[in-house]
Each structure stands twice: as structure tokens, then as C-alpha cells.
Amino acid sequence: RYYLRLTTADHPGVLGRVATILGNHGVGIASVIQKEESEHAPAHIVMMTDATVESSMMAALAEIDALEDTLEPTHVLRVL
């Protein structure tokens, strides 16, 4: 399992693109939290994934961090 914290532009469809990338790499999502911020502020998305292999997670993160709407590299922690 992995804990992810993403900083993205707050636009419709960003969360869907992130979820699609994770799914394409076989990474399931256990939970998602996106706190409402002020208008025009970046979105902070916190995710917990299902158990997965590290290579799949790293490949997905490379794609997520390359998205135009990703504003900072994703913070990631492996959960034991």
C-alpha cells in the first residue's frame, strides 16, 4: 500500500486522469480525500492505494508527475 499526496491544478477531470493512470498500472485506490480550498488555489489530493508492487506504483507516478496539471512531484510513502 502507498500513501500519495498530490498537488494539482483544481480543474475538472484531473482526479479522473490520475485514477485512470493508476488503474492502467494495476494500482487500486482504497481512499481519496480532496479538501476544498479557495478558488484558484491548487488542489491537494491525498490517496491510499491498495497493495501493489513497487514497479507498478513508480511507473504510474512517473506518468502522474508528467501531467500538465500536476504542480509538484507527488509525495509518496510506502505503508507497511
RAQUI-V526859 format. One record per backbone hydrogen bond with DSSP energy under -1.0 kcal/mol. NH is the residue of the N-H (numbers start at 1). CO is the residue of the C=O. If there is no record, write none. Layout:
BEGIN
NH|CO, NH|CO
END
This chain:
BEGIN
3|77, 4|47, 5|75, 6|45, 8|43, 9|69, 11|9, 14|11, 17|13, 18|14, 19|15, 20|16, 21|17, 22|18, 23|19, 24|20, 25|21, 26|23, 27|22, 30|48, 31|48, 33|46, 41|38, 43|8, 45|6, 46|33, 47|4, 48|31, 49|2, 50|28, 57|53, 58|54, 59|55, 60|56, 61|57, 62|58, 63|59, 64|60, 65|61, 67|64, 70|67, 71|7, 72|7, 75|5, 77|3, 79|1
END
